[in-house]
Amino acid sequence: MDDTTLRGQLKKARQRIAELEADLEHAAEATCEDRYHLVFENAPGGMAIITEEGQILLSNAEAKRFLGLSEQDGDQNAETFYVNVNDRNRLLALLRDQQLIRNFPVPMRRLDGTPMWASLSARSIDYGGIRANLISFTDITEHREALRRLELDEIRFEKLYALSEMTQHSESDILDFALEAITEVTGSEIGYIYRLNEDESVLTLHAWSKGVMGQCTLKDVPEIYHLQDTGLWGEPVRLRRPVLTNDYPGLTDKRGYPEGHIPVRNHLGVPVFDEDRIVLLAGVGNKPGDFTEDDVRHMELIMNGTWRIVQRRRSRAELSAAHAELEEKVRRRTDRLQQVNRELAGLNLELMKKDSEREQARTELMRYQRIIETNPDLISLIDGDYRYVIVNQSYTRIFGLARESIVGQPVGILFGTQAFEEQFRPAIDRALEGETLTEATWLHLPDQGERYMSITYQPVKVEGDDTDYVSFEARDMTDLKRSEEDLKAIAERLDLATDAAHLGIWEWDLRTDDLLWDHKMFDLYQAEPMPSRELFDYWRSCIHPDDLAATEYQLARSIETKEPLYLEFRIVRPDGVTRHIRLEGLVQVDDKGMPIRLIGISMDVTEQRKMEDELRTLASTDPLTGASNRRQFMSRLSEEFERCKRYNTSLVLLSLDIDHFKRINDTFGHPAGDDVLKELVALCRSTLRTTDLFGRVGGEEFQAALTQTRIGAGENTAERLRRRVERCEVKTHGETITFTISIGVTALRPEDGSIEGLLKRADDALYQAKRNGRNRVMVL
């Protein structure tokens, strides 16, 4: 039952109670016992006569039903039924001061402990010489619960919006915020969040809600549980769905909890999935009332949103770390390769100069011997019999042998017969035939183990055209080799990270207009690989026409200012589907500070945008009729009010209500009543202008603000709408329903300092239309 219906029922009940109270006083004065009991017992609301000490002297049948009393229950004190006895003391104090109290809302409980809300009216009377109070009761529990549901929807939206802004916070802060959110939206006293390992067998505590630790006297609270050791709270993981329990003490198969644990009255557990794997378990408990499916929905929305924020934060952190590590590795590798190339180029030039003539060769050989003596590389001269003629100090140091023990010996003595036959001999033979060659291989060196060596075989001619010797140079490239392997492993890990995060990596060379994409970028755009020079034009052609100009402007501005690039735009893929793309990039400059390239990432944020749009729609739209909800309408009305006051323009406000809507629900059922509400909204939208404001502000109560409109035109619009509704027939569930509406009309006045006066006049005009027979328009 909606809020407006409850208010209408309460108003009628209170009017009836006031009439009966007057009848009851008159009956008491007349001392007519039969008439007194007739009025008292048949009152539609609960009535009781209670002494100031709390003794219940007399109560009618409705009061007994309201308080949960039976005929067999003995004397009861009124204090028993108050949740907070201070509320009763406050009521008595007001009665002593005013003698009459109306519509005093207070939380109460029946004799069996069931919670409820009551609206009390009371007056002081003399009952047979006893100073007492006449109390009337009205049950407003449903009204209060409806208000609470509206409040929870607003709180949930605010929490989800706050979560979407927390991507820069730590993961712990995000989960702490989510824990507070689920306890607040469900109205629970306790809450917790656990993380699950990869195979969902171990649960690790993230945090309990702050309020629970003060009530728990356990000395050691375990942080890790195995799933098989958990009781009821582990069921959501085992069953892979939310589990709701509203009578925990009444369960027969529960495991119980250790001594000192806070007593549990009810419990709700919700698993959080990452695709098919459960990653988090969230639970709440000890809600004052029962948990409902609304609580499940609230928790699932908040926790699923929380996990998406955690995933985004993890992906961004992993990408940043991998990118920094890759850049550093590339820089070190580049520096090392440049150094090696310079050294090799210098050495080759020196060797080529020694190939001219025999005397020059001998002279250069002697000079070469002096140069290479202290070289850290293995450098030697080998003759046609595969024996060492010259070796430098590196040989004596690495192999631990004197020079005399190496010179004159075959190559195989140091590296082994098998290595000589398989690796060295074929290469030496080719060098002896005049070929210069370089190869890389793994060699076993004493005290150093396996080392990756770059070996150059250079033919050396002393006389004539025949090669007399082979110059052998072996350089240790192990560190460089391992750096290359590390870079390859990092690149593979980066590919895995970007695939997992659905990120594409790109690089744009500003000097050549070459655009490079990794495989994920082609996946995002559903494109086949193409030449880099064609890729930039293809990218521009994919951008939505409405976003192209702004995108190119931001791109040019980032290059000009050298500031980081942050873009979000739409693309139209070859299959015609529109997707939202977020692009982030950095500008790289040369030594003179001129931009030379852009590097960055791209990601598909379409689902995120859809979720944000859905959240905005939930926050501003009535889910049944599609009209603006009360919060959205009041916000827009306040803005329009300020605009009209500032520019001295006119505004007319319509307040309309369906006549006898409760009778429609009672006669045809609530689904039929919902169809009537939807038909009314459709009629209002087709009658009003697109510039007018319209919203559902209560159950069957709506309001419309007509902009740039005088009171006469506003009255004509209201009358035209009333006639359309009067002629309308709603065919639903096999029935044809006709209905009417009453409309109150008022206009903005110069003396209106706020919208409250405007709203009150519209409501007063509506009530006059109701009192004058309904199905009419009243102007105030």
ABEGO torsion letter per residue (X at the ends): XBAAAAAAAAAAAAAAAAAAAAAAAAAAAAGBAAAAAAAAAABABBBBBBBAAGBBABBBAAAAAAAGBBAABBBBBAAAABABAAAAAAAAAAAAAAGBBBGBBBBBBBAAGBBBBBBBBBBBBBBGGBBBBBBBBBBAAAAAAAAAAAAAAAAAAAAAAAAAAAAABBAAAAAAAAAAAAAAAAGBABBBBBBBBAAGABBBBABBBAAAAAABABABBBABBBAAABBAAAAAAAAGBBBBBABAAABAABAEBBBGBBBBABBBBBBBBBEABBABBBBBBGBABBBBAAAAAAAAAAAAAAAAAAAAAAAAAAAAAAAAAAAAAAAAAAAAAAAAAAAAAAAAAAAAAAABBAAAAAAAAAAAAAAAAABABBBBBBBAAGBBABBBAAAAAAAGBBAAAABGBBAAAAAEAAAAAAAAAAAAAAAAAGBBBBBBBBBBBBGAEBBBBBBBBBBBBABEABBABBBBBBBBAAAAAAAAAAAAAAAAAAAAAAAAAGBBBBBBBAAAGBBBBBAAAAAAAGBBBBBAAAAAAAAAAABBAAAAAAAAAAAAAAAAAGBBBBBBBBBBBAAGBBBBBBBBBBBBBBAAGBBABBBBBBBBAAAAAAAAAAAAAAAABBAAAGBBBAAAAAAAAAAAAAAAAAAGBBBBBBBBBBBGAAAAAAAAEAAAAAAAAAAAAAAAAAABBAABBBBBABAABBBBBBBGBBAAAAAAAAAAAAAAAAABBBBBGGBBBBBBBBBBBBBBBAABABAAAAAAAAAAAAAAAAAAGEGBBBBX
